[in-house]
Amino acid sequence: MKSIEKMMRKMEPKHDGKWAKFHPVWDGFYTFLFTPGETTNKGAHIRDGIDLKRTMFMVVTALIPCLLFGIYNTGHWHYVATGETTEYMDMFGDKVIYGLIKVLPIVIVSYAVGLGIEFLFCIKNQHAIQEGFLVTGMLIPLVIPADTPLWMVAVATIFAVVLGKEVFGGTGMNIVNVALTARAFLFFGYPTMMSGDKVWMSGIADVPRETLEANGVTGATQLGELATFTGAEADWAYPSIQAFSEHWSIMDSFFGMIPGSVGETSTLAILLGAALLLYTGIASWRIMFSFVAGGLFVGFLANAFAVNEYMMLDPLHHMVIGGFAFGAVFMITDPVTASQTNTGKFIYGFLGGALSITIRVFNGAYPEGVMMAILFANVMAPLIDHYVVGANIKRRVKRLKTKAA
Amino acid sequence: MSENVKAPKEPLFSKKNKKLVSEPLNDNNPVTIQVLGICSALAITVSVEQALVMTASVLAVLAAGNVVISLLRNLIPSRIRIIVQLVVVASLVIIVNEILKAYLPDMAEKLSVFVGLIITNCIIMGRFEAFAMANKPWPSFLDAIGNSLGYGIVLVLVSIIREIFGAGKIFGIQLFGDRIEGTGLYSVGYMDNNLIILAPFALFAVGLIIWVQRARNKALIEDH
């Protein structure tokens, strides 16, 4: 390590040298490799070894199980759709290779484009490079279908980083979740690549419907099929919600053996990540807990007042399909866009979770509501904080008055 | 001041008058600086042609309206001035709308209610109130030209972005090949972006223009 540090020190751009403008880039790499040795020499400041880089790195580590499972799952559904296998553990190597070929380029493009933009702005503004994108760059590939063309990933990343983050002042200043901004851009910009029944299993765009049906799949996700229950009975994917629940068991969905976006399918892998984030204290348990509580609350409420088939779906089933679990652990907990007060965190999480299921169940046009619910909660977070702080001030003023009286 | 002593006659294109036209184009743009007339900027900027027709309509209404209001400015009782202004702008809009329907029926259909809604365009009432009520007809006319051109520049810029990347066309000419037949760029997987057609993107585009303008024009940077 000593020799690397010596080399890095030697490469440090001088203030008056011709590479002076690139000092933020050098600084970014240097602090990535070594914890900065600077100490505070005035006042009583406490410095913690866990800086932004270590935090971000921990989140990326927590995402690894989702990524690995996503790669395998991508390969699995491709071979199921083409009729080469039906067993989950069959053709292990082929599935991994297929998944790698599909998913890895997306990860690389997302990182290369996003970090490129980040570096560009840091050099232009002469700011230190903040590692906010390390997590965003991993989140983007995990929340989109594996078949998304690479140029779309690039365009969406540029849009999200520039309009979602840099215009507000860079890392830590953004109002809405950057990865979800990228997903929303793709969702509204290229709806045919982000919804329907041609994209959720990799490589089936040109496979005719009859072949798919012969292989026992429709190409739709559970959410896509559930959305048909909000329409006329003739369009229902299954004769009843019971038939649906029998076809897709909660257990299969929990382990992630279902089609969907790359990293969102396996609740188990997401829980592994959640355990790490909660253990290290990086993600707020208050937000995670209340997000799930909000989802369950609306789920049970829909059960209790069920007037159509969709409303009768088991609330637990909602927790394990689509992006709900992924959103609860990795998206809504983003500390930059979440509420800052502890009471606010409960309200904020509950709002997000409740809205997610509300959009799913009551709006047939948007089968998945998690993305929009979280973006909405992000926008509401400062307002929630405002009222929580206001209420606290009022309470204390009142206490002061009674004491004085 | 007695009637006989006249102020020296100002030349038609004095520095002050030129400024009336040039200022709204950049430093005091009605859309990007005053953030007026946003509704129409969102609604009709899907094609450059529509943006140009809209600009021309606003130009006609504002120029004529400013002159009329300026001529009447000493006759209008201040209590009912808004009603008088509304009557003037409403009659002008109806005339413009009828002309469009007669000579450009296709365009009139595309712009639909938005020509009628020029009445509610804040730029027009704003200029009546802020300028025409207190100035002579000729400066009022120049002020109208400047402001509607400033509005038009933004409209055209936004519509260029939206037409190229949203519909793959410019002035109705296909740029990247035929979308339905899948020729040109479309054959290698290019797709038009649907978000750009949606109204929210116009807001993003206006925001981007404001960003670029503020970064380039140091006079606009606010201290804080």
Chai-1 contact restraints between the chains, C-beta under 6 A:
chainA,res_idxA,chainB,res_idxB,connection_type,confidence,min_distance_angstrom,max_distance_angstrom,comment,restraint_id
A,P149,B,G189,contact,1.0,0.0,6.0,A-B,restraint_1
A,F188,B,L195,contact,1.0,0.0,6.0,A-B,restraint_2
A,G189,B,N193,contact,1.0,0.0,6.0,A-B,restraint_3
A,G189,B,N194,contact,1.0,0.0,6.0,A-B,restraint_4
A,G189,B,L195,contact,1.0,0.0,6.0,A-B,restraint_5
A,Y190,B,M191,contact,1.0,0.0,6.0,A-B,restraint_6
A,P191,B,N194,contact,1.0,0.0,6.0,A-B,restraint_7
